Amino acid sequence: MLVVGEDLALITPAHASRVRERGAGPDRRCSRLRSTGWGAYLLPHVDGRSPEQPPAGPEPRERVLALLRRYGWNATSFQVLQPGFQYWFDPAGDACVAYVDTGGAWVAAGAPIAAPERLASVAEGFRVAARAVDRRVCFFATEPRFVELAPMASLPIGEQPVWDPVHWDDVVRGSRSLREQLRRARARGVKVREVPVTELGDPLHPTRRAVELLKARWLASRRMAPMGFLVQLRPHAFASERYAFVAEVEGEVVGFLSVSPVYAREGWFLQDLLRDPKAPNGTAEALVDAAMREAAATGRCYVTLGLAPLAGPVRPWLRLARACGRPLFDFEGLRTFKGKFRPDAWVPIHLSYPEPRGGLAAVYDALRAFAQGGLLRFGIATLLRRPRLLVHALAVLLVPWTALLALPSTARWFPSVQVQWAWVVFDVGLTVGLFSLVRRWRDALATVLGGLTAADACLTFVQAVAYNVPLARSPLDGALIALAVLAPATASGLLFSSRDLRLPGR
């Protein structure tokens, strides 16, 4: 069992047996990489073994897994075994590309699964196959190795942190804030243990069921609708190939970490990190700490927490997208969280695509892959999950509406100038209140604003029936009267329905 916060991890005999079974431990590649520094991770990996052909006629995922065990170099390579992926196998049988067909493009998950010297030719074969069925191609989440070897344009889309876990003790000793978080978790009784395959692989096991409940709570707390492609949450898939850890307080699961192998680098991708909203402070840090210590103990030489999207030196229009997307996703918060563990390096991640295609079109195709279909449908699903986004939209729309009410030309819609300016002042105050609420949500303020908008709807309805309807001269006038009544009524409903939602900080 691993006990979080202690200087040394205790490895049970059962775990030692598992380590032997998995063949863990430093090998020549690990030793070479450690001796040459982090630059080695950006160079092609050369494996002296002759590429063996996969057995004839296996199930596609078994063929892919066999190739991953030889050539799985990208941090996200293991994720291509998730449902929803299709596979293009090179005619030679020694390489493949995992992709999602969006209807207009084949969006590949990372670089081809192939020997380094074959990356460019396999990528070209994939492009030709896609063109034969009238599909565009792009490669999402490619690392510098592919960017250097493949003749394609590449757009930086973020960075991912990487560590050599042998230095993890130095990281903890050098970070007072990290030590404090681990101390808090230990003081609150948080204990982290590795989850045996028998527990995670059995749908009826109490641990598996507890993890599924935690997963459901975590998904419900997200600002966006569930996505597909490389961010599917299926931590029990191919459980025998993974490691997993749970954080418990008095036997109750409050956190979970799923680890995917990066075979060709003797490494780990700390993939799914889930924390219960009620978990003690330091739970997430305790899980990462346990995984890092286990990685070091079992001879791993590469660990990553995965992509921090739109972090680092991205194009100006992507920086603008990052700012505009803040209500949906806390890009800065995620980058800060990963940075608190003081990585050895930040590796740039790219979206690669054949020229002369533009980067904007490739981004559109990649977004459709994550949205699992139409972007409009995904957007509607996200809005329905998060009424507060609509509250934000209403606050923005209230600005031009209030300015319109203040115009002299709209005076005919009010019984008097005094009534007109009373509505203008009321809407100005409501606008200030809504933007204050969007900036920092407070249930008490949401209740007050919900009551005010309900009163707004009632008074507007009375004025519309008694004064405005008789003045209507066209269908447009009727539509504006209906909008004036329905908008505050809708805002009131959204405010009251949103009070109990807690948007996470990241």
N, C-alpha and C positions, 0 to 999 in steps of 0.2 A: 504493500500500500504506500502511496505517496502522501506525505503529510505536508501541507503547504506551510511555508514560512520557515521551515527548518533548513539548516545549512546543507544537509545531505539528505538525499532521498533514500528511503529504505526499499529495497527490491526483494519481494517475496520469492521463495524457491519456485513457485508456480510461474511467476513472471520471468525468472531467469530461464526456465525451460522454454517459455514462449520466445524469448530472445534468440535462443539457440535454433528453434524451429524456423524462425524468420531469417536466420542468417545475418542478424544484425551485428554490427561491429565495424571498426574502421577497416577499409580496404585500401588498395593502392591508389584508387582515384581520390579517396578522401584525403589520404596523406599528401598526394600531389597538390590537391586544391589548397589544402591548408598551408603547404610550404610556399605556394606561389602567390597567395593573397587573393583578394576578391576579383582581380582582373581575370582570373581563370574562369570565372563564371560567365564571362562575356565571350569566351573563345569556344570554337567548335569542340564538342566532346568526341574524342576518337576512341572507339572500343575495338580492341584487337580481336575480339571473337568474330568468327565468320557468321553472317546472318543466316540463321536457320529458317527454313520455310515453315509456316504454321501448318498444322495437320490439315489434311484435305477435308474440306466440307464442314468445318466447325460452325457453330452458331456465331453470327457476326461479332457479338461482344467478346466472345472467347478469342476470336482472331485478334481483335483490337487489344485485348488484355495481354496477349502474347507479344504483340508489338510494343506495347507500353513498357513491358518488363525489360525490353532491350533498348528502346529509344525514347521513353517518356521523359523528356528533358524540361519542357515547359512546366511552370508551376501549376497551371490549370489542366495539365494533360489528363490526370485521372478522372476529371469531371466529365469527360466525353463518354463515360460508361453510363451516364444517367439516361433515363428515358427521354425520347424526343429527338435524339440525334440520328442522323443517317450517316453512312460511311461510304466513301469512295476509296476503293482499293486500287493501288497501282497495279498494272498488268503483271509486273515482275513479282508481285506477292510479298514484297519486303517493306511496304510502306502503305500508309492510308491517311486520309483526311476526314476528320469528323466535322459535320456541318449541319446547319438548319436551313431548310428551304423555305423562304418567306413568300414564295410565289413570284418574286422578281429577281431574287438573288440567292446564291448559296453562300451563307455566312459561316466561315470556318471558325472553329474554336481553337484559337492559337495556331501555331505553326504545324505543318505536316508532321506526323509521327514517322520519322525516318532517320536514317543515318545522316550526319551533317553534310556529307558530300552529295547527298541526294536531295536535299531540301529544295533547291532551286528547280530541279527537273520535275520533282513530284508536284510542286506548286504549279508549274506550267501545265503539267498533265491534267491537274484538277481544273485549271482555268479553261483548257480546251474542252474537257468533258462538260463543263457548265455551259459554255458557249454553244455546244451542240444542241442543248435543250433550251436555248434562249434565256440563259440566266447570267446575271453579273456575278462577280465573286469579290469577297474581301476576307481578310484574316484578322480576327479580333483578338487582342491581347497577345501580340507577338513581342518577343524579347529581342535585345540587341543582336543576338546571334543570327536570327532569321533576317533581321533588317540588313545586316552586313552581307549576308550570303545570297539573298534573293533579289533579283532586279525588279523591285517594285517601289512605288511611292509609299511612304509611311508617315502617319500623322500621330504625334504624341498625344496620348489620351489619359496619362496619369503616371504614377510611380508605384512601385511595390517595395516594401522594406525587406531586407534579407539579413540573416544572422548566421554566424558559425556558432552553434550552441556551446561549443567548448569554452567560449568566453562569457557564458551567461552569468557566472558568479561575479565577474568583474562588472557587468552591467548593473546587477542588483546592488553591489557595494557602492557603485558610483552614482546611484540615483536615490536620493533621500525620499522623494515623493513615492517612488515605487516601493521602497521598504516600508513606508508608512501605510500604504494601501494593503500590503501583505500582512502587516501587523494588525490592521483593523479587521481583516477577514479572519485571521487566527483568533483574535479576541472575541469575535462574534460566533465562534464555533464552526467556521467553515473548514471542511476537510475535503480534499480532492483525492479521488482514487481513479485508477484505470478501470475501464469497463471491459470485462472479458467478452469475447465474441459470443459465448453462449448466452449472455444476458442481452446484448444488443441485437443479436440475430433472431431471438425468439419473440414473436409479436405478443405473446401472453406473459412474458416475464415482467414482474413489477417495475424493474428499472427501465425496460423499453417503454412500458406504458407511461411511466412518469416523464420520460424524455418526450414522448409524443404530446403529452399535455403541455409541457413547457414549450414545445415547438408551436403548438396552437396559440398559446398566450402570446408568444413572441411575435408571431405573424400578425395577430390581431392588433398589436401595438404599432405596427409599421404604418408609415404615412402613405405608402403607395400600395397598389394592388400587387398580389404575388406575381413575380416574374419568372421566366423560364431561362433557357439557354444555359449560361454558365453560373447562374445563381439559384438553381433549384435547391431546395432544402430536403434532401433525402439522405440523412446521415447513416442510415442502416444499410444502404445499398453496398454490396460487395464488402460486408462487414469484416470478413476474414482477411481482407487486404488492408484494412484501416487500423488505426488506434483511436480510442475515444476515452474521454475523461468526464466524470461528473463531479460537481461541487455539491456537497450535502451539508445541511445543518440539522443535526439530530435525526439523521436518516431521511430527511426530505430533500429532494433534488431541487436546487435553486440555480444551477448553472450547468452548462454542457459544452464540451468542445470536441468536435470531430476532426480527425487528422487524416489527410490523404497522402499517399506516398508520391514522391517524385523520384521514380526508380533510377533514372540515369544519372542522378546527382546524389544518390544516397541521402535523400532529403525528405523533408516533410512540408506540407502545406497545411497550416492551421486554418482550416476552411470554415467551419460553422461554429461560431462562438455565440452562444445563447445565454442570456442572463434574465432570470425572473425579475419583473419590476420591483418585487419586494425583497430581493436578495440583498444581503449586507454589502456595504461598500467594500470594494476590493475583491469581489467574487471573480470578476472577469480577469483581473490581474493574477489571481491565484491560479486560475486554470492555465493561463499562458505560462506562468512560472513552472507549474508542474510539467507541462509539455516540454518546455525548454530543458528542464533537468533530465527528463526521460530521454529526450533526443540526444543529449550529451552522453548519458549513461549507456545508450545502445549504439554509440558510434556514428550517429548522423553528423553530417558536415554542412548541411544546408537546411535552413528553416525560413519560411516566409509567412507573413500574414495576408498576403494577396494584395490585389490592386486597391490603391486609394484613388478613385476616379477623379479626373480633372485636376489632380495635384501636380505641382512642379511646373516646368516651363511649357505650358500649352499655348495654343494660338489665342489671339485676343477674342475671337468670336466664341471660343470654348470657355474662356474666362467669363464672358458675358453670360453664357448659358449656365455656368456654375452659380453666378450671382442670382440669376432669375429663377433657378431651380431650388434655391434655398428652402422655400416653404415645403418642398417635397422631400428633399434629401440634404442632410447636413454634411456636405462635402468637407468643409474645414474641420468639423468635429471628428470625422472618421480619420482624417489625416493626422490630427493632433493625438487621437487615441493611439494609433499605431506608432507614432513618433515617440510616445512616452516610454516605450521599451528600448529606446536608443539603439536602433539598428546599426549594423556595421556599414551598410550602404543602402542607398535608394536607387533602384534600377528602373530606368524609363520603360514604359509599356506603350505599345503602338497599335494603331489600326492600319494594316497594310493592304494595299489594293493596286491592281495593275494600272499603269498609265495608259491613256490620258484621262481616266476617270478623275473626278474631283473628290476632295475629302468630304465635302458636305453630303454627296450622294452615298458615300460609304458609311458615314455616320447614320444616315437615314436607314440604310439596310440593317446596320447593327442594332439600332433601336427597335426595329420591327422584330428582329430575332428575340430580343429580350421581352418584348411585349406579347409574344406568343400569338401574333396575328396583327390585327389592325391597331394602329396607334390611337385612333379615335375611341375604339372600344375600351382600350386600356385606360385612356384618360377619363372616360365616364366612370369606369369601375373605381378608379382612384378617388374621384370626387365624391362618389357615393360612400366610400369608406371614411372620408374625412370632410365632414360638413364645414369644418373651420376654414378650409380652402375657399369654399363658397362665401363664407363670411368675409374673408379677405377681398374676394372679388366684389362683393357688395359695397365694401368700404371704398374701394377704388371707384366704382361706378357712381357712388353718392357725390363725389366731388363735382363732376360736370353737371349732374342733376341739380345740385344746390346752386351752382353758377347760373343755370338756366332759370331757376325760380327767381333769381335776383334781377333778371333783365326787365326793363320797363315794358317790353312787348308782351310779357306774360301777366301783366297786372289785371287783365280782363278775367283771368281765371280765379280771382280772389274777391271776396265781398268788399274789401277795403285795402288800402295800402298798409295799414297796421297789421292786418291778418297776413298779408304777403310777407312782410318782414319778420313777423313772428315765426312763420314757417322757415324762413331762411335762417334765422338765428337758431331755431331748434335743430335743423339739419346740420348746421355747422358744428354744434355741440355733439350731435350724434356721430358725425364723421370723426371728430377728435377722439371720442370714446371708442369707436370701432378700431381705429388705427392703434390706439393704446392697447386695446385688447389683443390685436393681432401681434403686436410687439411682445407682449408678455401676458399670457392667458391667465385670467383670474375668474374663478367661478362666480364670485360675488358680483364682479363687474358685468359678467355675461348675463346674470340674472337681472340686474338693473337695466341694462340695455335691451334685454328681451322684453321687459315690461314696457319700456319707453317705445319700442318699435311696435308693440301690440297696440298701445294707445294711439300711436301714429296711424296705424291701419284703421282703427275704429273711427277716429276723428276725420280722416281723409274720406272714409266711406260716407259719413254723414254729410260732409261738405259736397262730395260728388253727387249724391242723390238730391240734396236740397238746392245746390247752386250750379254745379258744373255740367251735369247731364243736359239740362235745358239749353245750355250755351253751345253744345257740340254741333259742329257744322259739317263734319266729314268723318269718314271711317278712321282717319288718323287721329282726330280729336278723341274719338271713342277709345282707341288703342292707348293713348296717353293717359286717359282717365283710369282705364283698367290697370295700367302699369303703376300708376300712383297708389292704387289700393293694394295690389298684389305684392309689390316689392317689399313694403314694410311688414306685411303679413308673413312673407317667406323668410325675411330676416329674423323675425321673432321666433319662428319655428326652428330655424337653424341654430340660433343662439341657445335656446332652451335644450335642444337635443344634443348640443355639443358640450354641455357643462361637465359631464362626467368623464370625458375622454382625456387621457393624459398623453400628450405627445412626448416621446422620449427625446433626450438631448442629442442623441446621435443614432 
